[in-house]
Amino acid sequence: MRPASVKIERVVVVPTETAYYSDDQAAIRAGATQDGFLYLEAPVTPGFTSIRQPGAAASILLVLSDGYVAHGDSAVVQYSGVAGREPLFRPAAIVAAVGDVEAEIVGADLQDFAGLMEWIEHPGLFPEAVARAAAYGLSQALLDACAHAQGVLMAHIVQDYLDRSGPLEAVPVFTQSGDDRWASVDRMVLKQADFLPHGLFNDVESKFGRKGGLFLDYVTWLHDRVGRVSTDPDYRPTFHFDLYGCAGDAFDRDTARMTDFFEQVVAAAHPYPLRIEHPLDAGDRAAQITELLALRTALRDRGLPIEIVADEWCNTLDDIEAFVGAQAVDVIHVKTPDLGSIANAAKALSIAKAAGLVGYCGGTCNETERSAQISAHVAMAAGADEVLAKPGMGVDEGLMIVRNEMRRAVALDRVLRPTDRSAGR
């Protein structure tokens, strides 16, 4: 352990960029016309100047007394400003918000991660519009600083915070395709992604189909393509699709009709396991819980092996506790930027797993390499069941960043904590 005298001496906040774009989900779901990579119509969500615009971030750099620079990145999800999320990201707002508390950051006790996380989540510390984004980036930087000061990995700090022990293990990885849902599959299969392909089914007419026909055709194609491309007869990835509420839109959120449709999806995907994220959007948290629980129950009653994944309206720690308490879904997508501090993401994963649900440490394509690396540490420390390959939609880059970070951490875990091998994930 390094001397406790290692302190934060300076705070530097730098406007940066993400690996993807910020999209106006409300405009897209309303039927915006896609023109190449862009959309033609005007945005409808406040803050947007176009439906798709380059994603922004802010790097928070903590200069320590021994010369080390701890680093975390603030960002928001691709679809900001909807479903209870913070508005479109403005780097200048993060620069101002973190600058206002710089005097409290300098000299902070880097031996007390829990205390720092309690401080960072204090109501009113940051302006409400940027509170979660600011806490997300600053908590990453503080986690990095604490790990350096204590001579351990970031995952070790989070393990101790959660009162967990045992060797670190790599978490199965979920890759996402964006709109390139055909060509991307080959790359996912060649690199044996554990979960694929996401698919970005965010429009009924052009991607899902008015009666789900386009989606069902894609599932059939995916089943055949995985079998054709893979050279490993034992490779059985889970098919994880994000429907952005399209099944609900196509079938008028009728539980029976959606269940009938998903029975066809199960047959098309067999023998691959299925996860369906955000099959419907009910418009608010309470209705979302009610309708997802009804769908989950109907699928179980029918004996259909589909796991439902919570996404929209399941953003904050309070939201996640509500979804978990109702047992409304099988999988909790812990969307790291929506949780605020990285400690909240760790707690959310623990809450999901303690309730017997699947803890998916996700986030968004609209992040940075740094937030992806730190999310990988959180996923390992919390014993997550699934982690998102991020940032970006390019498959290879995000998969490489997350997998390599976990591999390095697993190797270093054996060196830095060789005796802490008593319990597994």
C-alpha positions, 0 to 999 in steps of 0.5 A: 500500500502506498503512503496515506499521504498521497493526495489530490493536488489539482483537478483538470476537466477537459471537453472530449468526445464519445465513440458514437452519437446522441440520437433523438429517440422521440423523433426516431420512434415518431417515424423520422426518415433515415437518409444514410447515417442521418435523419431528415426531419427536425428533432423534437427532444429539447436540446437537440439541434438535429436528430443525430449529432456527435456525442460529447464527453468530459474527461476529469483528471485528478493530479495526485501528489506523487505525479499520477493522474487519475482519469474518469469520463463523464457521458450520457447515454445515446438516447438522452432527454427521454424516459426519465434521463438527463438532457443532452450532454454539454461538456461546459456544464460538467466543467462548471459543475466539477469546478464548483466543488474542486476545493472539496476534491483537492486533499480528499482522503483516498483511503475512504472510497465509501466516504467519497461516494457518499459525498458525491451522491449528496443531493444538491452537490451538482446542478440537477440537470448534470448531477448523474453525468458529473457524478459518473465521471468524477466517481471514476476518477476518484476510484482510479485515484483510490486504487492507485493510492492503495496499491490495488486494482479498481476492481479491488476497491469496488469489491471491498466497497461491496464487502465481496471477496474472492478471485476476479473473473472475466464477465461474459461480453455482449456486443452490439451491431448498430444498424449494421446488423448483418455484417457485424454478426460475422465479426461477433461470431469470429471473436466468439462474443457471448451475447449478440447482436443487439440489432438496434430494432428501433423502428417498426416500419423499417426494422421490426415490421408491422407484424414483426415479420422483419424481425422474425426474418432476421432471427431466422437469418441470424440462427443460420448465419451463426451456425455457418460462420462458427467453426466451434460446434460448442459455441452457443451465444445468447441472442440478445435483442433490443427492440426499443418498444417495437413489439409493443408498438406493433401489437398495441401492447397486447400481452397475448399477441406479443406472447404469440409472436415471441413463441415464433421467435423462440422457434426461429432461434432454437437452440440459442438462448434468448434475451429481449430488451425493452419489448414495450414502452408503457410511458412511465415507470409504474406502467412499465413495471406492470406491463413487463411483469404481465408479459414475463408471466405470460411467457412463463405460463406458455413455457417460453424460454425468453428472458426479459431485460429492463431498460427504459424507465429503469435508470436510477438506483431507485428505479432498479429497486422498484423493478427488482422488488416487483420481479418484473423482468429477468435481467436488469440492465444497469445502464452505468451513466444513468446511475450517477456514481460508479458505486451506484452501478455496483450496488445496482448489480448487487441488488439484482443478483441478490434477488435472483435476477441477472445483473447486466453491467451495460451502458451505451455506445455513446461513451469513451474507452475510459468509462468502458475500462472502469465499467469492466472493473465494476462488472468483475467486482460485482460479479455481473453476469453480462457486460457490454462491449463499449464504446461505439458500434464497431464491435471489434474495438469495444470488445477488445477494450473490455475483454483486454481490461478484464484479462489484465485485471484477472492476471494482476489480481493473482499478483496483488491479492494472491491470498484472496482466493476463498470465494468466487463470483 
